[in-house]
Amino acid sequence: MQIYLDYSATTPPRPEAIAAMQGVLTQQWGNPSSLHEWGQRSATVVEQSRMQVAGLVNAPADGLIFTSGGTEADNLAIMGIAQNYKTPQHIVISSVEHSAIAQPVRWLETWGWQVTRLSVDSEGRVNPRDLEDALQPNTVLVSVIYGQSEVGTLQPIEALGQIAQDHGVLFHTDAVQVAGRLPIDVRQLPVDLLSMSSHKIYGPQGVGALYVRPGVELVPLLWGGGQEMQQRSGTQAVPAIAGFGVAAELATAELTTETPRLIRLRDRLFNQLSDIPYLKPTGSLRHRLPHHVSFCLTNIPASQLEGVTGKTMVRQLNLAGIGISAGSACDSGKLNPSPILSAMGYSESEALRGIRLTLGRQTTEADVDWTVMVLKQILARLLPKPVLLNV
C-alpha cells in the first residue's frame, strides 16, 4: 500500500492536463511567435491557456505572464520592481518567506538595499500593525507569502495589501500554495503582483505565472525576442502551458467541492493525532491552508532524541510506503534547523524536527486512518515511553 501525502511539494498531473500536453506535442508544436499557420495554432493554445489560468484568480488575461515556475515568478516580482531604481531603496518581506523570495532579497541587500523582515507570532502570522510601522518614505515593495508551505499558515493578505496600497507601496504575494485551493480574486484583493505554479494544482512541472496589475512596470529578467508582452523573453513552453491551463480551469470548477473535502480530511488527521504528547501542531489551526497538516517533535528529553529528526520520520514513513516531507521540499535535502520554525520561536533542536503531511485529490479517509496508525507505531518505537497511542 502506498500513500502520497506531499501535495505541497508537487501534485500528480491530471489526465486531462496530460492529454492537452500530448495534443500540443503532436498537433500544435509550432513556435507561437511564427506568423504561419503552425505558429498561430500554438499561439492560440498559449492565449487560451492564459485565459484559463487568469480565470483561477479572476485576473485580466493580459495581466498574466507565463514563467518557468513559482520561483521565477517570485524572482521576477522582486527583481523586476527593484531594477526600476538606479539607487537602492527599501523592501519589506516577512520572516517566513519561501527561499524564492528570501534569497533574491538577500542578494539585493549586498547591493545596498534596505530590507525589513517582519517578525511573526508563534503561529507564523504577521501583525499588520508591524507592516504599518515598517514602511518608510523609500519603501517600494512589500512581499508577504499568502500561504506558508512548511507550516500551513495563511497571512492576513487583504489587511497587509490594503496598508501597502494606502501608502502607495506595491504589494506582492507568493500564492503558490493558495491558488487552486482557496478562492482568489485579484480584482478585489489589494495586490499588485501574485505568483502561481502549475505543478501545485495538478498541472505539469516547469511552468508558472505572475499576475501583474495593469500599470505596474517590471524590468525583465530575461531579454531576447520579447515574448510574454515584452516581460519574459524565450519561446514559450507551449505543452506545459496547455497543461497548466487545463489544470487551472478544472481547479476553478472544483474549488467549491474540493476545498471543503480537504478541510475535513485535514481536521480528521489533526484530531486523530491529538493524543500524542510529543507531536505539537505547527502554524495556525484557524488561519490555515485547507490541505495542510504539520507538526514538530517536542517536549522530549535531549538524551532520547539523538538521531530523531523530521527527516528520520520521512524515511521511516517512506519505508512503510507513505510519502511526507520535513519542511519545504525546496530545502528538505539540508540538515539545518528550519528558518521558518526558528522565526516562529522554536528552539534549534525543535526546528530540526518538523514534519509536513499535505493532502490532495487522491487522498481518502482510509489513507488518513492508515497513516495515523503507522505514524503512531513509528513514534512508539522511536520515542520514550509512555506515549499515548490509540492504535
N, C-alpha and C positions, 0 to 999 in steps of 0.2 A: 504494500500500500504506500503510495506516495502522495504527499500533500504539500502544495506550494503555498507558502504564506509570506511572500516577499514582493507583493504587488507595488509597494512604493519604490522598489528598485527598478522593476520593469514588469510589463504585463505581456502575456502571450498575444501575438497578433490575431485579431478576429478573422475567421474565414472570409468574411465579406471584404476586409481590407486586403487580404492576400489575393483574392480574386481580382480586385481592382488593380493591384500591382501587376499581376500576371497579364491582365488585359493591356496595360500600358507597354509592358516589355515585349509583347508580341504584336500589338496592333498600332500603338501610338508612341513609338520610340523616337520620333523626330526631335530635333533641337527646337525648343519653344521660341527661340529668337529668330528662327528662319521664317522667311515670308512665304515659302511654298506650302502646298497642302499638307505635307508630312509635318512640317514645323507648326502649322496652325492647328492641327489636330492636338498636338502636345500642349500648345498654348491654351487651348480650350480646357484641357484637363487641369492645368495649373489654376486657371481662373475659377473654374467650377469648385475646385478644392479650396481655393481661398475663401469663397463664399461659405462653404461648409464649415471651415474652421472658424471664420468670423462669426458665424451663427452660434457657435458654442458660447461666446461671451457677448453676443449682441453688438458686435462691432461693425462699422462700415468695412466692406471688403477692401477698399483701397487704403485702409489703415493697418493692414496686416502684412508683415514682412516674413517670408519663409527663411529659416536658418537651418543649420545642421543639427540643432537640438536646443534644449533649455540652456545649456552652458553658453553657447554662442549668443542666444537671445539676451541672457543676463549681461554678458560682456559688451554687447552692442549697446544696451541701455546705458551702462555705466560709462564706457569709453566714448560712445557716440555723443553723449552730452558733454563729457569733460573736454573733449577735443575742440569744442566750440570756443574755448577760452585760451588766450595766449599766456595768461598768468595763472598760477594755482589759486583755486577757490576753496570752498568748504562743502563737504558732503556729510550727510548723516545716514548711518545704517544702524541696524540692531546688532546686538552681540551674539545673536543666534542665526546669522545668515548662513546659507549654503556657501560652500567654498567658491562657487562660481561668481558670487558677489564679493565675498571676503578677500579673495586673492587679488582681483584687479584693483580693488580699493587700496589694499596694502601696497600694491605697486605704485599707485598714484601718490601715496604718502612719501615714497622715496623721491618723488619729483616736487615735493614741497606742498602738496595738497594737505589741508587740514581735514581731519576725519574725527567725527564724534560717533562713538559706538554706544547706543542706548542700552542701558542695563535692563534686565528682565527680572521678574519676580520668580518665586520658586516653581511656578507653573510654566515659566518661559514666556510670559506675556509682557509686552511693552506698556508702560503707563503713558497715555497720550500727553499728560502734563509734562513729562520729561522731554518729549519732542518739542513742545512749545518753548521750553526753557533752552533747548539746544540750538534753536535757529538763530542765525547771525545775519548781518546785512549781506555777507558774501556767500551765503548758502545757496547753492544752485541745484541741488538734487537731494531728495530723501529716498532711500530704498529700504523697504521692510518686507521680509518674506511673508506671504499670505498664510501658508500652512507649513509648519516646520516638519521636515521629512523624518527627523530622528525621534522626536517626542510627540508629534501629532498636534501640537498647539496651534490654534488659529489666532491670528493677531487681529486687533480692532482696526482693520484696514480703512473702514469708512471714516472713523474718527481721525485716524492719522492722516489720511489723504485730505480730509477737509481742513485740518490745521495747515498742512503744506499749501493747499490751494488758497486759503485765506491770507497767507503771507507771500503769495506769488512765487512759490518754490515748486519745481517739478517733482512729481511723485511717481516712483516705480515700485511695482511689487512682483516678486517671483511667485507666480501662481501655478507652478508646475504640478504640485501635489493637489491643487484645488480644482483646476479646470477639468470638467467632466465628472467631478464628484459632488460639487455643490454649485448652485446657480450663481452665475456671474453676469452682470450687466454693466458693461463699461460706459454705457450712456447715462447710467445713474451713479455708478461708483466713482468717487473723485480720484481717479488715477490717470496719469498721462502716458504711462508705459506699463505693459504687462507681459510677462513671459509665460510660454506654454511649451509642452513637449509631447510629441506623438506617442512615444512608447510607454507613457504613463496611462494612456487611455485606450490600449489595445490596438494601436497602430504600430508601424514599423519603427525600429531604432534609426537614428541618423537624420531626423528631421524635427524641427520645432518651429515656433513662430514668436514674433514680437509684435504686440499691438502698440501702435504709436498714435496718440491723439492728434487729429489734424492741427497743424500749426506748430507742432514740436519739431525742431530741427535737429537732426543727427548728422554727425560726420561718419561716413562709412568706415568699417574696419577693413573691408576688402574692396580693392579698386580693380577695375577692369572694364568689362563690357557694359556695365550699368544696369544689370538685371535687377529685379525687385525694386522698381521705381527709383533706380539710382542708389539704393541703400545697401545692396548686398550683391556685389558682382560675382559672376560664376554661373555656368549653366545649371539650371535648376535640376534637382534630383526628382524628375517627374514621377517615376514609380512610387517612391517613398511619399511624395506629396499627395499622390492619389490615395494611397492607403491612409494617410493622415486625415484627408478629407472625409472619407467614408467612416472612419472611426469616430471622428468628431460629430458627424451627423447622427450616428447611432447613439453616441453618448448623450447628445442633446435630447433625443427622443425618449431615452430610457431613464433620464435623471429622476423623474418623479417616482419611479418604482424601485430603481436600484439603490438609491441613497438610503431610503428607509430600511431596506433589507440589510444593507451593510451595517447600519447602526444597530439593528437587532443582533446581528452576529457579533459585532464588536462588544456590545454590552454583555452578551452571553459569555464571551471569553473572559472579560474582566471579572464578571461575577463568579465564575467557576474557579478562578484562581485567587479569589479574595481571601481565602483561608490560609494562605501560605505566608507566614510572617516574614520570610526573607525576600519576598517579591514586593517591591514598592512601585506602584504605578508612577510613571513619569509624564510630565506635561499636564495640561488642563483636562480634567474629565468633562467639564461643561463646554468649553470652547475647543472643540476637537474635530479633527478630520474624521469622517464617518467610517472609514475602513481601518483605522489605525489603533493598535494596542502596543504599549511599550512599558517596560519595567526596568528597574535597577535592582541588582542583588545587593542587599544592605543589611545592617544590624547583625553581621556575622563576625565572630572573633577573628582577628587577623591570622591567628595561628591555624585556623580552619580553612582559610581562603586561598592558600598557596596553590597556584595553577588554575584557579577557578575564575574565569573572566567571561565576558559576554561572548567572546569567540569560542570559549570552551563549550558554552551552551549551543552555539551554532553547529559546532562539529558533532556534538552528541545527538542533537536532533536530526542532523543530516544522516547519521548512521541509522537512525530509525525511519528514514525516508521522509522527513519533514524539513522543508526549507524555510528558514527565518534569517534574520540578519542581526548584526551587532552594530547598531547605529546606521548612518548613511552608507549606502553601497559605494559611494564615491570615495569614502575614507576607510572602508571596512578591512582593507589589507594592512592597515597600520596598527601596531600595538601601542597606541598612545591614548592617554585619557581623552575622552570626548570633550572637545571645546564647548559643545552645546550644554552638556551636563555640568561642566565646570562653570559656565556662565550662569547657570541656574542655582549655583551654590552647593553642588555635590562635591565631596572630597575627591582627591586624586584617585584614591582606591575605588570609590564608588563609580567614578567616571570611566573606569575600565570595565565596568560590569553591567552595562546597559544592553538590553535586547529589544528587538522590534519584531512584531508579528503583524503583517498587513494583509488584509482580506480583499477578495476580488470576485469577479463574475462566477468563477467556478467553485468558490468556497461554499460548503454546505454546513448545516448544523452538525452532521456526523463528523465532518472534518474538524470542527471546533472541539467537539467532545473527545475525539480520539487524541487530538493534540494535547488537550488538558491532561488526559490520563498519562500519556507518555512523558510530558514535561514534569509532572509530579513524581513519576518514578525516577527520572533522572536526578531531580533535586533531592529526593530521599536518599539516593546513592551517594551524591557528591557532598551534601551539606550536613552539618551537625544535627544531632537528634536532641529533643523531639521536633519533628516537623509535622504540622497538622495536615494530614492528607486524607481526602475523601475519594480514594481511587475506586 
